[in-house]
Protein backbone atom coordinates (compact mmCIF):
# COMPACT_ATOMS: atom_id res chain seq x y z
CA UNK A 1 0.00 0.00 0.00
CA UNK A 2 1.34 3.40 -0.99
CA UNK A 3 0.89 6.50 1.16
CA UNK A 4 2.29 9.24 -1.03
CA UNK A 5 2.22 12.80 0.26
CA UNK A 6 0.45 15.18 -2.15
CA UNK A 7 3.14 17.86 -1.85
CA UNK A 8 5.89 15.35 -2.57
CA UNK A 9 4.00 13.99 -5.59
CA UNK A 10 3.51 17.47 -7.08
CA UNK A 11 7.19 18.25 -6.50
CA UNK A 12 8.20 14.96 -8.10
CA UNK A 13 6.20 15.69 -11.24
CA UNK A 14 7.64 19.21 -11.50
CA UNK A 15 11.21 17.98 -11.03
CA UNK A 16 10.68 15.16 -13.53
CA UNK A 17 9.38 17.56 -16.18
CA UNK A 18 12.25 20.02 -15.72
CA UNK A 19 14.94 17.35 -15.75
CA UNK A 20 13.40 15.67 -18.81
CA UNK A 21 13.38 18.97 -20.71
CA UNK A 22 17.02 19.55 -19.79
CA UNK A 23 18.01 16.04 -20.87
CA UNK A 24 16.17 16.24 -24.18
CA UNK A 25 17.49 19.75 -24.81
CA UNK A 26 21.07 18.70 -24.06
CA UNK A 27 20.76 15.85 -26.55
CA UNK A 28 19.49 18.16 -29.27
CA UNK A 29 22.13 20.81 -28.57
CA UNK A 30 24.87 18.19 -28.67
CA UNK A 31 23.56 17.07 -32.07
CA UNK A 32 23.66 20.57 -33.54
CA UNK A 33 20.79 22.50 -31.99
CA UNK A 34 18.48 23.96 -34.64
CA UNK A 35 20.45 22.03 -37.25
CA UNK A 36 20.04 18.67 -35.51
CA UNK A 37 18.41 15.95 -37.64
CA UNK A 38 14.71 15.31 -37.14
CA UNK A 39 15.58 11.86 -35.81
CA UNK A 40 17.46 13.44 -32.90
CA UNK A 41 14.41 15.49 -31.96
CA UNK A 42 12.34 12.31 -32.03
CA UNK A 43 14.94 10.54 -29.92
CA UNK A 44 14.73 13.44 -27.47
CA UNK A 45 11.06 12.60 -26.92
CA UNK A 46 11.97 9.06 -25.94
CA UNK A 47 14.83 10.19 -23.68
CA UNK A 48 12.61 12.77 -21.99
CA UNK A 49 9.92 10.16 -21.31
CA UNK A 50 12.45 7.76 -19.78
CA UNK A 51 13.80 10.51 -17.53
CA UNK A 52 10.30 11.38 -16.28
CA UNK A 53 9.59 7.73 -15.51
CA UNK A 54 12.88 7.30 -13.66
CA UNK A 55 12.31 10.38 -11.48
CA UNK A 56 8.71 9.43 -10.68
CA UNK A 57 9.64 5.86 -9.75
CA UNK A 58 12.44 7.18 -7.54
CA UNK A 59 10.01 9.41 -5.63
CA UNK A 60 7.25 6.80 -5.56
CA UNK A 61 9.53 4.31 -3.82
CA UNK A 62 9.77 6.66 -0.84
CA UNK A 63 6.08 6.38 0.00
CA UNK A 64 5.42 2.73 -0.76
CA UNK A 65 6.13 -0.24 1.45
CA UNK A 66 6.84 -2.27 -1.67
CA UNK A 67 6.65 -0.58 -5.05
CA UNK A 68 5.32 -2.88 -7.77
CA UNK A 69 3.64 -2.22 -11.13
CA UNK A 70 0.29 -2.78 -9.41
CA UNK A 71 1.12 -0.06 -6.87
CA UNK A 72 1.29 2.39 -9.77
CA UNK A 73 -1.93 1.11 -11.32
CA UNK A 74 -0.61 -1.42 -13.84
CA UNK A 75 -3.22 -4.10 -13.20
CA UNK A 76 -5.48 -6.32 -15.28
CA UNK A 77 -9.12 -5.31 -15.42
CA UNK A 78 -12.36 -6.59 -16.90
CA UNK A 79 -12.27 -6.10 -20.66
CA UNK A 80 -15.80 -5.13 -21.69
CA UNK A 81 -16.51 -2.75 -18.82
CA UNK A 82 -13.18 -1.08 -19.60
CA UNK A 83 -14.15 -0.73 -23.27
CA UNK A 84 -17.45 0.83 -22.22
CA UNK A 85 -15.73 3.35 -19.97
CA UNK A 86 -13.18 4.17 -22.69
CA UNK A 87 -15.94 4.92 -25.22
CA UNK A 88 -18.03 6.94 -22.76
CA UNK A 89 -15.12 9.04 -21.50
CA UNK A 90 -13.61 9.60 -24.93
CA UNK A 91 -16.98 10.74 -26.24
CA UNK A 92 -17.18 13.21 -23.36
CA UNK A 93 -13.65 14.45 -24.03
CA UNK A 94 -14.32 14.93 -27.74
CA UNK A 95 -17.61 16.74 -27.06
CA UNK A 96 -15.95 19.06 -24.54
CA UNK A 97 -13.04 19.74 -26.88
CA UNK A 98 -15.44 20.53 -29.73
CA UNK A 99 -17.28 23.00 -27.51
CA UNK A 100 -13.99 24.72 -26.58
CA UNK A 101 -12.90 24.95 -30.22
CA UNK A 102 -16.33 26.37 -31.12
CA UNK A 103 -16.00 29.01 -28.39
CA UNK A 104 -12.56 29.97 -29.71
CA UNK A 105 -13.92 30.19 -33.25
CA UNK A 106 -16.78 32.45 -32.16
CA UNK A 107 -14.28 34.62 -30.30
CA UNK A 108 -12.12 34.82 -33.41
CA UNK A 109 -9.13 33.23 -31.70
CA UNK A 110 -6.57 31.11 -33.53
CA UNK A 111 -5.55 28.31 -31.13
CA UNK A 112 -2.82 27.07 -33.42
CA UNK A 113 -1.07 30.38 -33.75
CA UNK A 114 -1.30 30.46 -37.53
CA UNK A 115 -2.82 27.11 -38.36
CA UNK A 116 -1.74 23.50 -38.08
CA UNK A 117 1.15 22.46 -40.26
CA UNK A 118 1.84 19.01 -41.66
CA UNK A 119 5.43 17.82 -41.35
CA UNK A 120 6.51 15.07 -43.70
CA UNK A 121 9.20 12.88 -42.17
CA UNK A 122 11.27 9.96 -43.34
CA UNK A 123 9.66 6.66 -42.40
CA UNK A 124 12.29 5.75 -39.79
CA UNK A 125 12.02 9.17 -38.16
CA UNK A 126 8.22 9.05 -38.23
CA UNK A 127 8.26 5.68 -36.50
CA UNK A 128 10.60 7.06 -33.84
CA UNK A 129 8.24 10.02 -33.32
CA UNK A 130 5.35 7.61 -32.87
CA UNK A 131 7.38 5.53 -30.44
CA UNK A 132 8.02 8.58 -28.28
CA UNK A 133 4.66 10.35 -28.60
CA UNK A 134 2.20 7.47 -28.93
CA UNK A 135 3.83 4.61 -27.03
CA UNK A 136 6.30 5.97 -24.47
CA UNK A 137 4.40 9.16 -23.61
CA UNK A 138 1.08 7.40 -22.89
CA UNK A 139 2.80 4.90 -20.61
CA UNK A 140 4.92 7.46 -18.79
CA UNK A 141 2.23 10.14 -18.47
CA UNK A 142 -0.42 7.71 -17.26
CA UNK A 143 1.93 6.18 -14.69
CA UNK A 144 3.13 9.62 -13.54
CA UNK A 145 -0.11 11.59 -13.48
CA UNK A 146 -2.79 8.94 -12.98
CA UNK A 147 -0.85 6.14 -11.29
CA UNK A 148 1.18 8.33 -8.91
CA UNK A 149 -0.05 11.95 -8.68
CA UNK A 150 -3.79 11.24 -8.78
CA UNK A 151 -3.77 8.70 -5.89
CA UNK A 152 -1.59 11.04 -3.82
CA UNK A 153 -4.02 13.93 -4.33
CA UNK A 154 -6.99 11.64 -3.70
CA UNK A 155 -5.73 11.12 -0.14
CA UNK A 156 -5.82 14.91 0.24
CA UNK A 157 -9.36 15.85 -0.90
CA UNK A 158 -10.99 12.83 -2.54
CA UNK A 159 -11.11 11.69 -6.20
CA UNK A 160 -13.07 14.54 -7.77
CA UNK A 161 -10.87 17.36 -6.51
CA UNK A 162 -7.84 15.18 -7.21
CA UNK A 163 -9.01 14.62 -10.79
CA UNK A 164 -9.46 18.36 -11.36
CA UNK A 165 -6.04 19.27 -9.91
CA UNK A 166 -4.32 16.44 -11.76
CA UNK A 167 -5.99 17.52 -15.00
CA UNK A 168 -4.86 21.13 -14.55
CA UNK A 169 -1.29 20.05 -13.86
CA UNK A 170 -1.41 17.66 -16.81
CA UNK A 171 -2.51 20.49 -19.08
CA UNK A 172 0.17 22.82 -17.70
CA UNK A 173 2.81 20.14 -18.31
CA UNK A 174 2.20 20.53 -22.06
CA UNK A 175 2.92 24.26 -22.09
CA UNK A 176 6.13 23.77 -24.09
CA UNK A 177 4.41 21.51 -26.63
CA UNK A 178 1.09 23.18 -27.47
CA UNK A 179 -0.16 26.78 -27.80
CA UNK A 180 -1.75 28.13 -24.59
CA UNK A 181 -5.27 28.09 -26.03
CA UNK A 182 -4.99 24.32 -26.57
CA UNK A 183 -3.95 23.52 -23.01
CA UNK A 184 -7.59 23.20 -21.85
CA UNK A 185 -7.90 20.32 -24.32
CA UNK A 186 -5.02 18.58 -22.58
CA UNK A 187 -6.63 19.21 -19.20
CA UNK A 188 -9.92 17.77 -20.41
CA UNK A 189 -8.20 14.60 -21.53
CA UNK A 190 -6.33 14.45 -18.21
CA UNK A 191 -9.58 14.70 -16.26
CA UNK A 192 -11.16 11.94 -18.33
CA UNK A 193 -8.11 9.71 -17.86
CA UNK A 194 -8.36 10.15 -14.08
CA UNK A 195 -11.99 9.04 -14.15
CA UNK A 196 -11.09 6.10 -16.37
CA UNK A 197 -8.50 4.96 -13.84
CA UNK A 198 -10.91 5.51 -10.96
CA UNK A 199 -13.74 3.53 -12.56
CA UNK A 200 -11.65 0.61 -13.84
CA UNK A 201 -8.95 0.41 -11.15
CA UNK A 202 -6.31 0.02 -13.85
CA UNK A 203 -4.09 2.26 -15.96
CA UNK A 204 -4.27 -0.07 -18.96
CA UNK A 205 -7.53 1.36 -20.38
CA UNK A 206 -6.18 4.89 -20.02
CA UNK A 207 -2.89 3.94 -21.66
CA UNK A 208 -4.77 2.32 -24.55
CA UNK A 209 -6.93 5.42 -25.05
CA UNK A 210 -3.93 7.74 -24.70
CA UNK A 211 -1.93 5.75 -27.25
CA UNK A 212 -4.87 5.67 -29.66
CA UNK A 213 -5.43 9.41 -29.38
CA UNK A 214 -1.75 10.34 -29.75
CA UNK A 215 -1.19 7.95 -32.63
CA UNK A 216 -4.11 9.48 -34.50
CA UNK A 217 -2.90 13.04 -33.92
CA UNK A 218 0.75 12.37 -34.69
CA UNK A 219 0.24 10.21 -37.77
CA UNK A 220 -1.99 12.91 -39.28
CA UNK A 221 0.55 15.59 -38.32
CA UNK A 222 3.34 13.78 -40.17
CA UNK A 223 1.24 13.53 -43.31
CA UNK A 224 0.17 9.89 -43.29
CA UNK A 225 -3.03 8.69 -44.96
CA UNK A 226 -3.80 4.98 -45.21
CA UNK A 227 -1.11 4.34 -42.56
CA UNK A 228 -3.12 6.14 -39.86
CA UNK A 229 -5.26 3.14 -38.76
CA UNK A 230 -2.17 0.91 -38.74
CA UNK A 231 -0.34 3.44 -36.57
CA UNK A 232 -3.23 3.59 -34.11
CA UNK A 233 -3.58 -0.17 -33.78
CA UNK A 234 0.17 -0.69 -33.68
CA UNK A 235 0.81 1.91 -30.97
CA UNK A 236 -1.97 0.59 -28.74
CA UNK A 237 -0.77 -2.99 -29.21
CA UNK A 238 2.84 -2.07 -28.48
CA UNK A 239 2.02 0.01 -25.38
CA UNK A 240 -0.19 -2.70 -23.91
CA UNK A 241 2.19 -5.44 -25.03
CA UNK A 242 4.98 -3.84 -22.99
CA UNK A 243 2.84 -3.63 -19.85
CA UNK A 244 0.69 -6.76 -19.91
CA UNK A 245 3.49 -9.05 -18.64
CA UNK A 246 3.87 -6.65 -15.67
CA UNK A 247 0.14 -6.61 -14.89
CA UNK A 248 0.13 -9.68 -12.68
CA UNK A 249 -2.56 -8.47 -10.28
CA UNK A 250 -6.20 -7.84 -11.09
CA UNK A 251 -7.89 -4.55 -10.34
CA UNK A 252 -10.52 -4.69 -7.60
CA UNK A 253 -14.14 -4.05 -8.56
CA UNK A 254 -13.74 -0.72 -6.81
CA UNK A 255 -10.36 0.91 -7.14
CA UNK A 256 -8.16 0.83 -4.07
CA UNK A 257 -7.15 4.49 -4.35
CA UNK A 258 -7.47 5.70 -0.81
CA UNK A 259 -10.08 8.32 0.13
CA UNK A 260 -8.96 11.52 1.78
CA UNK A 261 -7.69 11.28 5.31
CA UNK A 262 -9.74 12.60 8.19
CA UNK A 263 -8.68 15.96 9.52
N, C-alpha and C positions, 0 to 999 in steps of 0.2 A: 504494500500500500504506500502510495506517495503522498507526502504532505508538503507540497511546494508552497513557499511563501509568495504571495502575489507580487510584492515589490521586487523580489529576487527574480521572478520569472520575467517581469517587464524589463528589468535591467539586462537579463541574459539575452533577450530578443534584440534589444538596442545594441548591445556589444557585438552580438553575432552579425547584425546587419552592417555595422561600421567596419568590422574586421574583414567581412566578405568583400565589401566594396574596395577596401585597401588592397586585398590580395588580388582581386580581379584587375584592378587598375594597375598594380605593379606588373602583372603579367603582360598587359597590353603595352605599357610604357617600355618594358624590356624588349618587346617585339617591334618597336618602332612608333609607338603612340598612334597618331592619326593615320600613319602610313602602314600600320600593322595589317596583315592579311585578315580577311573576314573570318577565316577559320580560328584565328587567335581570339577574336572577340567572342566567338561561339564557345571556345574552350574556357574563356573567362567565366561564362555563365555556369559551366559545370564546376569549375574550381570554387566559385563563390557559393554555390549550393552546398558543396562538401564542407566548406569552412563553417557555414551556418549550422549544419547538422552536428559538426564536431563540437562547436561551442555550446549548443543547446544540450547535447548529451552530457557534456562535462558539468554543466550547471544542474541538470536533472538528477544526476547521480547523488548530489548533495542532499536532496530531500526525499530520497527513496530508500527504503530498507534494502531492496534488491531490484535494481533497474533491469527490466526485461522489455522485449518488444510490446508485450501486452500492457505493461505499465504505461507506455506511451500511446496506447490505443490500437496497436496492430494486433487485431483479433479477428477470428472468423465470425461471421454473422449470418443470419438467415437470408437466403438469396432473394426470394420474391418480395418480402417486405422491404428489403434494402432497395430493390429496383423501384418499388412504388414510391419510397421516400425520395429517391434520386429524381424521378420524373416530376413529383409534386414540387420539390424545392427548386429544381431548375426552371420549371415553368414560372414559379414566383419570381425568381431572379431575373429571368428574361422580361417578364411583364414590368417589373420595377425599373429595369434598365431602359426599356422602351419609353416608359413615362418620363424618366430623367432626360433622355435624348430629345423627346418631344418638347419638354420645358425649355431646354437649351435652344432648340430650333425656334420656338416662339419668341424667345428673348433675343434672338439674332446672334447667339454666341457660337463660336467655332471651337468645339472641344478638342479638335485635332491640331489646332494651331496652324491651319493652312491646308488641311485635308490629309487623308491617309495616303501613304505612298507604298507602292509595291516594290519590294527589293528582290531581284532575281539573283539567286546564289547557285554556285556549283553544287552538284548533287551531294558530294561528301560534306561540304560545309552546311548545306541545308539539313542533312541528317544529324549533324552535330548540334545545330541550333535546336532541332526538335528534341534531341536527347537532353539538352540542358533545360529548355523551356517547358517541355510537355511530358517529361519523364522524371528528371531529377527535381525540378522545381515543385511539382505536385507532391512528391513524396516528402521533400524537406519542409515545405511550407505547411503541409497538413500536420506533420509530426511536431513542428515548432509551435504553430499557432493554435491548432486544435488539440493536439495530443499533449502539449505541455502548458502553454499559456492559458488556454481556456479552462482546464481543470483547476489550475492555480487560482484564477479569478473567480471561479465558481465557489470555492471555499470562502471567498470574501463576501460576495453579495448574491449568490445564487446564479442559476444558469442564464436567465434572461439578461440581467445586467452584464454578466460575463460575456455573453454573446455579442452584445452591443459594443462593449469596450474592445474586445478582441477584433471585431470587425473594423472599428475605427483605426486601430493600430495596424491591422492588415492593410487597409487602404493607404495609410500614411507610409507604410514600408515600400510602396510602389512609387513614391514621389520622384525618384530618379529615373523611372522607366516610362511613366505615362504623364500626359499633361494634367495639370491640377483639376480641370473640369471633369476628367475621367476617373478621378480617384473615388468618387462615390460609387461608381460601378464596381470597383474592387472591394469596397466596404460591403456592398450588397452581397456579393459572392461570398465574402468572408462570414457574414452573418448566416447565410444559408448553409454554409459548410459546418458551422458550429451546431446548428440545429440538426443537420444530418448525422453528425457524430453523436449528439445527445440522444436522438431517437433510435439509432441503430446500435450504439455502444461500440462502434468500430470505426477506424479511420479508413478502411478499405473502400467503402462506398464513396466517401469524399475524395479519396485519391483517384478513383476511377472517373468521377465527374470532373475533377480538376484537370486530369490528363486529357479527357475528351474535349473539354472547353479550350484548353491551351493549344492542343494539336490542331483544332479547327482554326483558331485565330492565326496561329503561326504559319500553317501551311498555306492559308490564303494570302498572308502577308508576303510570303516568299514567292508568290506567283504560281502556285500549283493549281491544277484543275482536277483531272480524273484521279490524281494521287491523294486528294484530300481525304476521302473515306478510308483509304489504306493507312494513311498517317494516323487518323483517329483510332482505328482499331488496333494498329500496331503499338501506339504509345500506351493505350490502356492495357493491352496485353503485357507489354514489357514492364510497366510500373507494377501491376499486380503480380506478375510472374516473379519479380524480385522479392516481393514481400510475402507471398503466400507461404513459402517454406518457413518463414519466421512467425507466422500466425498460428501458433500451436494451441492457443487457448481460444475458447468460444466466448463471444460477448454475452453477458447476461441479458435477460429479457428487458430489464431496465438497467441503463448504464450505471456503472459504479462510480461515476464522478461524484465526489462528495458534495453535499449541500453546504451552505455557508455555516460557519461556526457561530455558536451562540455568543452574544456579547458578554 
